[in-house]
Amino acid sequence: MSASAPGDYVIRSIRADEWPAVKELRLRALRDPVADLAYLETYDDAAARPDSFWRERAARGAEGASGAQQIVAEGPGGLWLGTLTVVVEEAGPTDWAGFPVERRQGHVVGVFVRAEWRGSGLTKALFDAGLGWAWANGVERVRLIVHPDNGRAQGAYLKAGFVPSGRRVPLVGGPGDHELEYVLER
């Protein structure tokens, strides 16, 4: 079977007990050639985290959780092919970058698809599931943050329906001085 056949995978939310797979896929993502542009974490930092961190991370985004949902594409033999997480941001406070959160919104983080599955439609399928969860949980818009030099990710986000909002988000401790916000309105 071709790696690009949509029937070769199932899109679903993770379960809390799948924390070892959450850890494995995150560490694989942090070894991607553009990881320094895509993630605000290094492989060494993530690999040094205790199992308790990974258990808590999986539980926060597992099926049935209300504040976040981690979606995976599971392929033949149970291999995880890609993932993304949607975190709910409540209206009222400021976000991690200091911007006001004006309405209940979703924030997509941790997007990763194994190299051999890129261009297969899997990324869009992950976004469709993540957005479906977000809309069902009452968010009014969904956003994500992307580095201006990460053209591959920007292309995928545009295909998923996101558009640049025009907001530049200050970047501390990463390459460059800012990232770009992309949004999708309900």
C-alpha positions in Angstrom: 0.0 0.0 0.0 1.1 3.5 -0.8 2.0 5.8 2.1 -0.3 8.4 0.7 -3.5 6.3 0.7 -5.9 7.9 3.2 -7.3 4.5 4.2 -3.9 3.6 5.6 -4.5 5.6 8.8 -7.0 6.5 11.4 -7.3 10.0 12.9 -8.2 10.0 16.6 -7.6 11.6 20.0 -4.9 10.1 22.1 -5.5 8.2 25.3 -3.8 9.1 28.6 -2.0 5.8 28.8 -0.3 6.4 25.5 2.2 8.7 27.0 5.2 6.6 25.7 4.0 7.2 22.1 3.5 10.9 22.9 7.1 11.1 24.0 8.5 9.1 21.1 6.7 11.2 18.5 7.7 14.5 20.2 11.3 13.4 20.3 11.2 12.4 16.6 9.7 15.9 15.8 12.5 17.6 17.7 15.0 15.8 15.4 13.3 17.3 12.3 15.6 19.5 10.2 13.5 22.6 10.9 12.8 21.8 14.6 14.7 24.9 15.7 12.1 27.0 13.7 9.1 24.9 14.6 9.3 24.2 18.3 10.4 26.2 21.3 12.1 23.2 22.9 15.2 21.2 22.1 15.6 17.5 21.7 18.0 17.4 24.7 15.6 19.3 27.0 12.7 17.0 26.0 14.7 13.8 26.3 15.8 14.7 29.8 12.2 15.2 31.1 11.0 12.5 33.6 8.2 10.1 32.7 5.9 12.0 35.0 6.1 15.0 32.6 5.0 12.8 29.7 2.2 11.2 31.7 0.8 14.6 32.6 1.2 15.9 29.1 -0.7 13.0 27.6 -3.5 13.2 30.3 -4.0 17.0 29.6 -4.6 16.3 25.9 -6.3 13.0 26.0 -9.7 11.9 24.8 -12.3 13.5 27.1 -10.1 16.4 28.3 -11.7 19.8 27.9 -8.8 22.2 27.9 -6.7 20.6 25.1 -6.9 17.7 22.7 -3.9 15.9 21.0 -4.9 14.4 17.7 -2.8 11.6 16.1 -2.8 9.8 12.8 -2.3 6.1 13.6 -1.0 4.0 10.7 -0.5 0.3 10.2 0.8 -1.6 13.2 -0.1 1.3 15.5 2.7 3.6 14.2 1.9 7.2 14.9 2.4 9.1 11.6 1.6 12.7 12.7 0.1 14.8 15.4 -1.2 18.2 16.5 -2.6 19.6 19.7 -5.4 22.2 20.1 -5.3 24.1 23.4 -8.3 26.2 24.5 -7.5 29.8 25.5 -10.3 31.4 27.5 -11.3 35.0 26.9 -10.1 37.6 29.4 -6.4 37.1 30.3 -3.4 37.8 28.2 -1.7 34.9 26.4 1.9 33.7 26.9 3.2 36.5 24.6 1.3 39.3 26.5 -1.5 39.8 24.0 -5.1 40.0 25.2 -7.3 37.0 24.5 -10.4 38.8 23.3 -12.6 35.7 22.9 -12.5 31.9 23.5 -10.1 30.5 21.0 -8.1 27.4 20.1 -4.3 27.5 19.7 -2.8 24.8 17.6 0.6 23.6 18.8 3.0 20.7 18.2 2.2 20.0 14.6 4.3 17.2 13.2 4.0 14.7 10.3 6.6 12.1 9.6 8.6 13.0 6.4 7.4 10.1 4.4 3.8 11.1 4.9 4.1 14.8 4.1 2.1 15.8 1.0 -0.3 12.9 1.4 -3.2 14.8 2.8 -2.5 13.6 6.3 -1.7 17.1 7.7 -5.1 18.4 6.4 -6.8 15.4 8.0 -5.2 16.1 11.3 -6.3 19.8 11.1 -9.8 18.8 10.1 -10.1 16.6 13.3 -8.4 19.2 15.5 -10.6 22.0 14.2 -13.7 19.8 14.5 -12.9 19.3 18.2 -12.3 23.0 18.7 -15.5 24.1 17.1 -17.5 21.4 19.0 -15.9 22.9 22.2 -17.2 26.4 21.5 -14.1 28.3 20.3 -14.8 31.2 18.0 -11.5 31.1 16.2 -8.3 29.0 16.0 -4.8 30.4 15.8 -1.3 29.1 15.5 2.1 30.7 15.5 4.7 30.0 12.8 8.3 31.2 12.2 8.6 33.5 9.1 11.4 31.2 7.8 9.3 28.0 8.0 7.8 28.0 4.6 6.9 24.4 4.6 4.7 24.9 7.7 3.2 28.1 6.3 2.2 26.3 3.1 0.5 23.5 5.1 -1.3 26.0 7.3 -2.6 28.0 4.3 -3.9 24.7 2.8 -5.7 24.0 6.0 -7.5 27.3 5.7 -5.5 29.6 8.0 -4.5 33.1 7.0 -2.0 35.5 8.4 -3.6 37.8 10.9 -0.8 40.5 10.6 0.2 40.0 14.2 3.9 39.6 14.9 4.6 37.6 18.1 7.8 38.4 19.9 10.1 35.4 20.1 12.4 35.0 23.0 15.1 32.4 23.1 14.6 31.2 19.5 15.9 32.0 16.1 15.0 35.5 15.0 13.0 38.1 17.0 9.4 37.2 16.1 7.0 34.7 14.7 3.7 35.2 12.8 0.2 34.5 13.9 -2.2 32.7 11.5 -5.9 32.4 12.2 -9.0 30.6 11.1 -12.3 32.2 12.0 -15.4 30.1 12.6 
